[in-house]
Amino acid sequence: MALLEVENISVTLGGVPILREVSLTVEPQRIVTILGANGAGKTTLLRAISGIYPLGQGSIRFDGAPIHGQPAHRIVQSGLSHAPEGRQIFSSMTVRENLQLGAGAQRDWQRELAFVHDIFPILQQRSKQLAGTLSGGEQQMLCIGRALMARPRLLILDEPSLGLAPQFVQQIFRVIETIRQHGVTVVLVEQNARSALRIADDAYVLEHGRIALSGPAQQLMHDAAVQNAYLGAA
């Protein structure tokens, strides 16, 4: 059974239709990437899945149960976490305090903290440092680490490499693969289409609020339309 099922959803914001009859399926322990130009509706789709934006129509099921219409914190408790675009960390709090917030109401979160420290050792070293004083790459690590503290079965990542130096970009993609190896399913929106397709199992292309293409990531990697639009091919 699919872990996440998005069926025929539409989202309108400020009277403007953003998503139109979008459907996608995410199988357990896979990496699914969503490609699209700026303004295609990628972030809106992720926020709709996470319960931040209401649906105009359609349904979203997580592990077989409907989650559309539920508040975002309930969706997190069900096992779906979201690392948002722009990091959105709490700058005036320490790294450890940010991570602790990610654990929510859990009383025992030391296992999750150890896991985050294992994949992001720098966060353990910076534990008492104010989050706002971290570098951009370190802040992105903190954003992902905070989402992992909720014990997700599905992790949504929105533009994790945006604005990062090349060495941090490579590290982030390695971490995404590591997270999947630990049994966490990943839905990834990423501007670096080539790197995203390289690590993904499945891919969707979103254009003007609709799914234009979908299939195995390696198949889309060699699709002429995808190459011309997103991979810089002639």
C-alpha positions in Angstrom: 0.0 0.0 0.0 1.2 3.5 -0.8 2.4 5.6 2.1 1.1 8.9 0.7 -1.8 9.2 -1.8 -2.7 12.7 -3.2 -5.8 12.4 -5.3 -7.2 15.1 -7.6 -6.4 18.0 -5.3 -6.9 21.7 -6.2 -5.7 24.7 -4.1 -6.8 28.3 -4.6 -4.9 31.1 -2.7 -6.2 34.7 -2.7 -8.7 33.8 -5.4 -6.0 32.5 -7.7 -5.9 28.8 -8.6 -2.5 27.4 -7.8 -3.0 23.6 -8.1 -5.4 22.0 -10.4 -6.4 18.3 -10.1 -3.0 17.1 -8.9 -2.5 13.4 -8.1 0.6 11.6 -7.0 1.6 8.4 -5.1 4.5 7.9 -2.8 5.5 4.3 -2.0 7.3 3.5 1.3 11.0 4.0 1.6 11.4 5.7 -1.7 12.7 9.1 -2.7 10.2 11.0 -4.8 11.3 14.3 -6.4 8.9 17.0 -7.7 10.4 19.2 -10.5 9.0 22.4 -11.9 9.8 26.0 -12.8 9.4 28.8 -10.3 5.7 29.4 -9.7 4.7 26.0 -10.9 3.1 25.3 -7.5 5.7 23.0 -5.9 5.8 24.6 -2.5 2.0 25.0 -2.5 1.7 21.3 -3.1 4.0 20.5 -0.2 2.2 22.9 2.1 -1.2 21.3 1.1 0.1 17.9 2.0 1.4 19.2 5.4 -2.0 20.8 6.2 -0.8 24.4 5.9 -3.0 25.2 3.0 -6.6 24.0 2.7 -7.8 22.0 -0.3 -10.5 23.3 -2.7 -11.1 19.7 -3.8 -9.6 16.2 -3.6 -8.1 14.1 -0.9 -4.8 13.3 0.8 -4.3 9.9 2.5 -1.3 9.0 4.7 -0.8 5.4 5.5 -4.3 4.7 4.3 -6.0 7.4 6.5 -7.3 10.8 5.3 -5.3 13.7 6.6 -6.7 16.6 4.5 -8.5 19.0 6.8 -6.4 18.0 9.8 -4.3 20.7 11.5 -0.6 20.6 10.7 0.5 19.5 14.2 -1.8 16.4 14.0 -0.3 15.5 10.6 3.2 15.7 12.1 2.1 13.4 15.0 0.9 10.9 12.4 4.4 10.6 11.0 4.8 13.3 8.3 7.4 16.0 8.8 8.2 19.1 6.7 11.5 20.9 6.4 10.3 24.1 4.7 11.9 26.3 2.1 14.0 29.1 3.6 14.8 27.0 6.7 12.6 29.0 9.1 14.7 28.2 12.2 14.3 30.0 15.5 17.3 32.3 15.3 17.3 33.5 18.9 17.2 30.0 20.3 20.1 27.5 20.6 20.6 24.7 18.2 19.6 22.2 20.9 16.5 24.2 21.7 15.5 24.2 18.0 15.9 20.4 17.9 14.0 19.9 21.1 11.1 21.9 19.6 11.1 19.5 16.7 10.4 16.6 19.1 7.1 18.2 20.1 5.4 16.6 23.1 7.6 13.5 23.1 9.1 12.8 26.5 11.9 10.6 25.2 13.6 12.1 22.3 17.3 11.2 23.0 17.3 8.5 20.3 16.2 11.0 17.7 18.8 13.5 19.0 21.5 10.9 18.7 20.4 10.1 15.1 20.5 13.8 14.1 23.9 14.2 15.7 25.1 11.1 13.9 24.2 12.5 10.4 25.0 16.1 11.3 27.9 16.0 13.7 28.3 19.8 13.5 25.0 20.3 15.2 26.3 18.5 18.3 29.4 20.7 18.2 27.2 23.8 17.9 24.6 22.6 20.4 24.7 25.7 22.7 25.2 28.2 19.9 22.4 30.5 18.8 20.9 29.1 15.6 21.0 32.5 13.9 24.8 32.6 14.1 25.2 29.4 12.1 26.3 29.4 8.4 23.6 28.9 5.7 24.6 25.2 5.3 24.5 24.6 9.0 21.1 26.3 9.3 19.8 23.9 6.6 21.1 21.0 8.5 19.3 22.2 11.6 16.1 22.6 9.6 16.3 19.0 8.4 17.4 17.8 11.8 14.5 19.5 13.5 12.1 17.8 11.1 13.7 14.4 11.9 13.2 14.9 15.6 9.5 14.2 15.2 10.2 10.5 14.2 8.8 10.9 10.7 8.0 8.0 8.4 7.8 10.5 5.6 10.0 13.6 5.3 9.1 16.5 3.0 12.1 18.6 1.9 11.5 21.9 0.1 14.6 23.2 -1.7 17.2 21.9 0.8 20.1 23.0 -1.4 18.9 26.6 -2.1 21.6 29.2 -1.6 24.2 26.7 -0.3 27.8 26.5 -1.2 28.7 23.5 -3.4 30.3 21.5 -0.6 27.1 21.8 1.5 25.0 20.8 -1.5 26.8 17.6 -2.0 26.6 16.8 1.7 22.8 17.5 1.8 22.2 15.0 -1.1 24.3 12.4 0.7 22.3 12.9 3.8 19.0 12.5 2.0 20.2 9.1 0.8 21.2 8.2 4.3 17.8 9.2 5.7 16.1 6.8 3.2 18.5 4.1 4.2 17.2 4.4 7.7 13.7 3.6 6.5 12.3 7.2 6.1 10.4 8.0 2.9 11.4 11.3 1.3 9.4 13.8 -0.9 11.9 16.3 -2.4 11.4 19.6 -4.2 14.7 20.7 -5.5 16.1 23.3 -7.9 19.1 21.1 -8.6 17.1 18.8 -10.9 20.0 16.7 -12.0 21.1 15.8 -8.5 17.5 15.3 -7.4 16.8 12.8 -10.3 20.1 11.1 -9.6 19.1 10.0 -6.1 15.3 9.7 -6.6 13.3 6.6 -7.4 10.3 8.4 -8.9 9.7 11.9 -10.2 6.9 14.2 -11.1 7.0 17.4 -13.2 4.6 20.1 -12.2 3.7 22.8 -14.8 1.2 25.6 -14.2 -0.3 23.8 -11.2 -0.8 20.4 -13.0 1.2 17.2 -13.3 2.7 17.3 -16.8 5.0 14.2 -16.6 5.7 11.4 -14.1 7.6 8.1 -14.0 10.8 6.5 -12.8 13.4 9.2 -12.1 16.0 7.6 -14.4 13.5 7.6 -17.2 12.7 11.2 -16.8 16.4 12.0 -16.6 16.6 10.9 -20.2 13.4 12.5 -21.4 14.1 15.1 -24.0 11.5 17.6 -22.6 12.9 17.3 -19.1 16.5 17.6 -20.3 15.7 20.8 -22.3 13.6 22.4 -19.5 15.5 21.4 -16.3 18.9 19.8 -17.1 20.4 22.3 -19.5 20.5 20.0 -22.5 20.6 21.4 -25.9 
